Amino acid sequence: MADTKLMVGATIQEGIAIGTRNIGPILVNVLLWALTIWIPYINVGTTIGLTAGIVSKASRGEIIPITEIFDPKYRKYMGEFFLVSGLGGIGIFTGMIFGIIPGIVISLAWSLAILLVVDKGKNPTKALVLSNNCTYGYKWKMAGIYLLTGLIFAVVQLILFGIGQASNNDGVIFFMSLIGLLIILFEVFVFIGLQASIYRQLTENI
C-alpha cells in the first residue's frame, strides 16, 4: 500500500484550513503571549502553551480557548521544556558545525519532541527518540512543505510590492503594504496549521 502520509498538496491544504479555522483564538493567544512575555515564570507556561498546547489541540480539531496559553497545566512541563530545548539546541548547533545541513535535518527530526512531551506525556529523552522515529523518511517532505509554503507567500508579497511600486501612487503603495502585512500575519496561522497537520499525520499511531 502506498504511503499517503505528508502528501505535499494535501498537507498544505490542511494546514491552511486549520490556520484559517483558528484565526481568532490563535491571534488572541499570540497577542496575550506578546503582552505577557516579560512576566517571569508565567512566560514559560505561555510559551509552552503557544508552541505545543495550541498546535496539539489544533491537530485534533479541538476548540482552542482564547486564553489557552494561561492554562496552569503547561507550567508543570517547565523542566521538560527546558531539557528538550537544551538537548535539541546542542544537537542542532553541533549539526550546524558539520556543514549546516545536518543541523537542519536534526531540527526537523526533533521538531515534534516538545509536542510529544506536552500532548502524549513522554519524558524528554523518549520524546526526542520518538520524534526522530516518527519523522524518519519524511524529513525532506517536511522541508519541502515548509519551503514551498514560504515561497508561495514570498511570491504573493513580491507581487503586491511590485504593484505598489509600479503604480507610483502613495495610496496604492500604502494599501498594498497593508495587505502585505496581513498576509505575513496569515502566514503565521498557516505555519501553525502545517505543524498541526504534520504532527497529526506522523504521530497518529502513538
Contacts in CASP RR format, 6 or more apart in sequence:
PFRMAT RR
TARGET T0000
AUTHOR 0000-0000-0000
METHOD contacts of the structure
MODEL  1
MADTKLMVGATIQEGIAIGTRNIGPILVNVLLWALTIWIPYINVGTTIGL
TAGIVSKASRGEIIPITEIFDPKYRKYMGEFFLVSGLGGIGIFTGMIFGI
IPGIVISLAWSLAILLVVDKGKNPTKALVLSNNCTYGYKWKMAGIYLLTG
LIFAVVQLILFGIGQASNNDGVIFFMSLIGLLIILFEVFVFIGLQASIYR
QLTENI
5 138 0 8 1.000
5 201 0 8 1.000
5 202 0 8 1.000
6 138 0 8 1.000
6 141 0 8 1.000
6 142 0 8 1.000
6 145 0 8 1.000
6 198 0 8 1.000
6 201 0 8 1.000
6 202 0 8 1.000
8 141 0 8 1.000
8 144 0 8 1.000
8 145 0 8 1.000
8 148 0 8 1.000
11 145 0 8 1.000
11 194 0 8 1.000
11 197 0 8 1.000
11 198 0 8 1.000
11 201 0 8 1.000
12 145 0 8 1.000
12 148 0 8 1.000
12 149 0 8 1.000
12 194 0 8 1.000
14 193 0 8 1.000
14 197 0 8 1.000
15 190 0 8 1.000
15 193 0 8 1.000
15 194 0 8 1.000
15 196 0 8 1.000
15 197 0 8 1.000
16 190 0 8 1.000
16 193 0 8 1.000
18 58 0 8 1.000
18 59 0 8 1.000
18 61 0 8 1.000
18 192 0 8 1.000
18 193 0 8 1.000
18 196 0 8 1.000
18 197 0 8 1.000
19 26 0 8 1.000
19 58 0 8 1.000
19 189 0 8 1.000
19 190 0 8 1.000
19 192 0 8 1.000
19 193 0 8 1.000
19 196 0 8 1.000
20 189 0 8 1.000
20 190 0 8 1.000
22 54 0 8 1.000
22 58 0 8 1.000
22 64 0 8 1.000
22 189 0 8 1.000
22 192 0 8 1.000
22 193 0 8 1.000
23 186 0 8 1.000
23 189 0 8 1.000
24 66 0 8 1.000
25 54 0 8 1.000
25 63 0 8 1.000
25 64 0 8 1.000
25 65 0 8 1.000
25 66 0 8 1.000
25 68 0 8 1.000
26 54 0 8 1.000
26 64 0 8 1.000
26 188 0 8 1.000
26 189 0 8 1.000
26 192 0 8 1.000
27 185 0 8 1.000
27 189 0 8 1.000
28 66 0 8 1.000
28 67 0 8 1.000
29 50 0 8 1.000
29 54 0 8 1.000
29 64 0 8 1.000
29 66 0 8 1.000
29 67 0 8 1.000
29 68 0 8 1.000
29 69 0 8 1.000
30 50 0 8 1.000
30 188 0 8 1.000
32 46 0 8 1.000
32 66 0 8 1.000
32 67 0 8 1.000
32 69 0 8 1.000
32 70 0 8 1.000
33 46 0 8 1.000
33 47 0 8 1.000
33 50 0 8 1.000
33 69 0 8 1.000
36 42 0 8 1.000
36 43 0 8 1.000
36 46 0 8 1.000
37 43 0 8 1.000
37 46 0 8 1.000
37 47 0 8 1.000
41 75 0 8 1.000
42 70 0 8 1.000
42 75 0 8 1.000
44 75 0 8 1.000
44 78 0 8 1.000
44 81 0 8 1.000
45 69 0 8 1.000
45 74 0 8 1.000
45 75 0 8 1.000
45 77 0 8 1.000
45 78 0 8 1.000
46 69 0 8 1.000
46 70 0 8 1.000
46 74 0 8 1.000
47 69 0 8 1.000
47 81 0 8 1.000
48 74 0 8 1.000
48 75 0 8 1.000
48 77 0 8 1.000
48 78 0 8 1.000
48 81 0 8 1.000
48 114 0 8 1.000
48 118 0 8 1.000
49 68 0 8 1.000
49 69 0 8 1.000
49 71 0 8 1.000
49 74 0 8 1.000
49 118 0 8 1.000
50 69 0 8 1.000
51 114 0 8 1.000
52 74 0 8 1.000
52 77 0 8 1.000
52 114 0 8 1.000
52 115 0 8 1.000
52 117 0 8 1.000
52 118 0 8 1.000
52 119 0 8 1.000
53 68 0 8 1.000
53 74 0 8 1.000
53 115 0 8 1.000
53 118 0 8 1.000
53 119 0 8 1.000
54 64 0 8 1.000
54 68 0 8 1.000
54 69 0 8 1.000
54 192 0 8 1.000
55 115 0 8 1.000
55 192 0 8 1.000
55 193 0 8 1.000
55 195 0 8 1.000
55 196 0 8 1.000
55 199 0 8 1.000
56 115 0 8 1.000
56 118 0 8 1.000
56 119 0 8 1.000
56 196 0 8 1.000
56 199 0 8 1.000
57 63 0 8 1.000
57 64 0 8 1.000
57 68 0 8 1.000
58 64 0 8 1.000
58 192 0 8 1.000
58 193 0 8 1.000
58 196 0 8 1.000
59 196 0 8 1.000
59 197 0 8 1.000
59 199 0 8 1.000
59 200 0 8 1.000
60 200 0 8 1.000
65 71 0 8 1.000
74 118 0 8 1.000
77 117 0 8 1.000
77 118 0 8 1.000
80 117 0 8 1.000
80 118 0 8 1.000
80 123 0 8 1.000
80 124 0 8 1.000
80 127 0 8 1.000
81 114 0 8 1.000
81 117 0 8 1.000
83 124 0 8 1.000
84 110 0 8 1.000
84 113 0 8 1.000
84 114 0 8 1.000
84 117 0 8 1.000
84 124 0 8 1.000
84 127 0 8 1.000
84 128 0 8 1.000
85 114 0 8 1.000
87 124 0 8 1.000
87 125 0 8 1.000
87 128 0 8 1.000
88 106 0 8 1.000
88 110 0 8 1.000
88 113 0 8 1.000
88 128 0 8 1.000
91 103 0 8 1.000
91 106 0 8 1.000
92 103 0 8 1.000
92 106 0 8 1.000
92 107 0 8 1.000
92 110 0 8 1.000
93 103 0 8 1.000
94 103 0 8 1.000
95 102 0 8 1.000
95 103 0 8 1.000
95 106 0 8 1.000
96 102 0 8 1.000
96 103 0 8 1.000
104 143 0 8 1.000
105 139 0 8 1.000
108 135 0 8 1.000
108 139 0 8 1.000
108 142 0 8 1.000
108 143 0 8 1.000
109 131 0 8 1.000
109 132 0 8 1.000
109 135 0 8 1.000
109 136 0 8 1.000
109 139 0 8 1.000
110 128 0 8 1.000
110 131 0 8 1.000
110 132 0 8 1.000
111 131 0 8 1.000
111 135 0 8 1.000
111 142 0 8 1.000
111 195 0 8 1.000
112 127 0 8 1.000
112 130 0 8 1.000
112 131 0 8 1.000
112 134 0 8 1.000
112 135 0 8 1.000
112 198 0 8 1.000
112 199 0 8 1.000
112 202 0 8 1.000
112 203 0 8 1.000
113 124 0 8 1.000
113 127 0 8 1.000
113 128 0 8 1.000
113 130 0 8 1.000
113 131 0 8 1.000
114 127 0 8 1.000
115 199 0 8 1.000
115 203 0 8 1.000
116 122 0 8 1.000
116 126 0 8 1.000
116 127 0 8 1.000
116 130 0 8 1.000
116 131 0 8 1.000
116 203 0 8 1.000
116 206 0 8 1.000
117 123 0 8 1.000
117 124 0 8 1.000
117 127 0 8 1.000
120 127 0 8 1.000
120 203 0 8 1.000
120 206 0 8 1.000
122 130 0 8 1.000
130 206 0 8 1.000
134 202 0 8 1.000
134 203 0 8 1.000
134 206 0 8 1.000
135 142 0 8 1.000
135 202 0 8 1.000
138 202 0 8 1.000
142 198 0 8 1.000
145 194 0 8 1.000
145 198 0 8 1.000
146 191 0 8 1.000
146 194 0 8 1.000
149 187 0 8 1.000
149 190 0 8 1.000
149 191 0 8 1.000
149 194 0 8 1.000
150 187 0 8 1.000
153 183 0 8 1.000
153 184 0 8 1.000
153 187 0 8 1.000
153 190 0 8 1.000
156 183 0 8 1.000
157 180 0 8 1.000
157 183 0 8 1.000
157 184 0 8 1.000
160 176 0 8 1.000
160 177 0 8 1.000
160 179 0 8 1.000
160 180 0 8 1.000
160 183 0 8 1.000
161 176 0 8 1.000
161 177 0 8 1.000
161 180 0 8 1.000
162 176 0 8 1.000
163 172 0 8 1.000
163 176 0 8 1.000
164 172 0 8 1.000
164 173 0 8 1.000
164 176 0 8 1.000
164 177 0 8 1.000
165 173 0 8 1.000
167 173 0 8 1.000
167 176 0 8 1.000
END
